[in-house]
Amino acid sequence: MLIRILHCHKVHPLSPRCFTSATLNVLMSGDVLRKTRVYTEEDVLQYSKVSCDSNPLHTDSAAAKDVGFEGPLVHGMLVASLFPHIISSHFPGAVYVSQSLNFKFPVYIGDQIIGEVQATNLRENKNRYFAKFKTRCVKNGDLLVIDGEAVALLPTLTVEQIQHEKR
């Protein structure tokens, strides 16, 4: 069985694993990386300025309520930025190659968001690895607000061969 390793750190290949810290040594298909975030009004205002997205649905409570929302929305792309953040914080030097996104429900200021990326495929190409991830964000613990897939190039990943005894 092949196990992909950043540093020479061995983990039993069949153990289920979930990582929330920024120090990941091993990535195997099925591994889940997580980050929790609560977006503030200041986050939304700064993102509006940087992205030049002046849609009042993000900054004006009355405008958001007029079209049926509870209040101003956090930009969907701001929430989705959790995915490359999670990957790059675990794999410095990672290059985000592609992302598909499905926006299911709105995210409001103050909602607790958990972003997850789950490795689904690892493929070697010229001493680097393309990693495919299932991506999702849930709010307040249980409501799926964004899902999709991402591909990242992980240039620091290496391979170690682990032998299993046959019984």
Sequence and secondary structure as in RCSB ss.txt:
>XXXX:A:sequence
MLIRILHCHKVHPLSPRCFTSATLNVLMSGDVLRKTRVYTEEDVLQYSKVSCDSNPLHTDSAAAKDVGFEGPLVH
GMLVASLFPHIISSHFPGAVYVSQSLNFKFPVYIGDQIIGEVQATNLRENKNRYFAKFKTRCVKNGDLLVIDGEA
VALLPTLTVEQIQHEKR
>XXXX:A:secstr
 EEEESSS    TTS  EE SS   EE TT EEEEEEE  HHHHHHHHHHHT   GGGT HHHHHHTT SS B  
HHHHHTHHHHHHHHHSTT EEEEEEEEE S  BTT EEEEEEEEEEEEEETTEEEEEEEEEEEETTTEEEEEEEE
EEEETT EEEE      
